[in-house]
């Protein structure tokens, strides 16, 4: 990635995933982030935990919060397999 690569909008990424696949994508994201029990979590809890993990990315300097979206720095999801599948 170059310095000219724009940040990745989490909301745009969710749109690319599609509504039907979004719960599985979110659970995969949580598992990738090391959240235990993501596969068994109620959907509402999954959504809350995704927001929390995105806020942790903000705290670590890998993302910025912008209104109801998170702008992820280039490379922030490079090791996330479900993201890699979307970008191939």
C-alpha angles and dihedrals in degrees: 000000000000130000087253093062108115122230118269117247110226091208092053089049091052089051090054090050091055131225097272094052097039099093091053091045091051092048090049090050091051092049090049089052090053099254107155120225096017092141092059099039120116111253094248090054090048090056092050092049092048089055090048092050091048089052088052088055087054091051091051092050095249095112144018126222113232115180105294094348140072120221108210121208117244109276096021092118099031093117094044105104097201089055092049090055090056094052099048 
